[in-house]
Amino acid sequence: MHEYSIVASLVERVGQIAADHPRAVVRRIHVRIGDRAGVERVLLQTAYDTFRARSVCEHADLAIEAVAGDELILQRVEMEVPDV
């Protein structure tokens, strides 16, 4: 299943983004998946649930927006800086 490799790359990219904000906690990741992208949303969610453990995405929900087309885009990463 290539969904696992997609999620591995997604988690790595989110880690790179989060590294620029060391105190922030990733809370939600938004992706857009085209109906012709060749990605099964349910399998992507299952892969994400597996890969996020013990990663920067551990506490982040995955929001998947289905769109027309063949795109697969990391649209937005929501982070929160906890109170000290």
C-alpha positions in Angstrom: 0.0 0.0 0.0 1.5 3.3 -1.1 -0.6 5.1 1.5 2.0 4.1 4.1 4.8 5.7 2.2 2.7 8.8 1.6 2.0 9.1 5.3 5.7 8.5 6.2 6.6 11.4 3.9 3.7 13.5 5.3 4.9 12.9 8.9 8.5 13.8 7.9 7.4 17.0 6.2 5.3 18.1 9.2 8.3 17.4 11.4 10.3 19.7 9.3 7.7 22.4 9.6 7.3 21.9 13.4 11.1 22.1 13.8 10.9 25.8 13.0 8.5 26.2 16.1 10.2 24.2 18.9 7.6 24.9 21.6 4.6 24.2 19.4 2.5 21.1 19.4 0.9 19.9 16.1 -2.9 19.7 16.6 -4.3 19.2 13.1 -3.0 18.4 9.6 -5.2 19.3 6.6 -4.7 17.4 3.3 -6.5 17.6 0.0 -6.9 14.4 -2.0 -8.3 14.4 -5.6 -10.7 11.7 -6.6 -8.2 10.6 -9.3 -5.1 10.7 -7.1 -5.0 7.0 -6.6 -5.2 7.3 -2.8 -7.8 5.5 -0.7 -8.8 7.9 2.1 -9.7 5.1 4.5 -6.3 3.5 4.0 -4.5 6.9 4.3 -6.3 7.5 7.7 -5.4 4.0 8.9 -1.7 4.5 7.9 -1.7 7.9 9.6 -3.1 6.5 12.8 -0.3 3.9 12.7 2.6 6.3 11.8 1.7 9.2 14.1 2.5 7.3 17.3 5.7 8.7 18.9 6.1 11.4 16.2 5.5 15.1 16.1 2.0 14.2 14.8 1.1 12.1 17.9 -1.5 14.5 19.1 -2.7 15.8 15.7 -5.9 14.9 13.9 -5.8 14.3 10.2 -8.5 16.3 8.2 -8.9 15.0 4.7 -10.8 17.1 2.1 -11.9 15.2 -1.0 -11.7 17.3 -4.2 -11.9 16.7 -7.9 -8.7 16.1 -9.7 -5.5 14.2 -9.2 -3.8 16.3 -6.5 -2.5 15.3 -3.1 -1.6 18.4 -1.2 -0.6 19.1 2.4 -2.8 22.2 2.7 -2.2 23.3 6.3 -0.6 22.4 9.6 -2.2 23.8 12.8 0.1 24.1 15.8 -0.5 25.4 19.3 2.1 26.8 21.7 1.2 25.6 25.2 1.1 28.0 28.1 4.2 27.9 30.3 
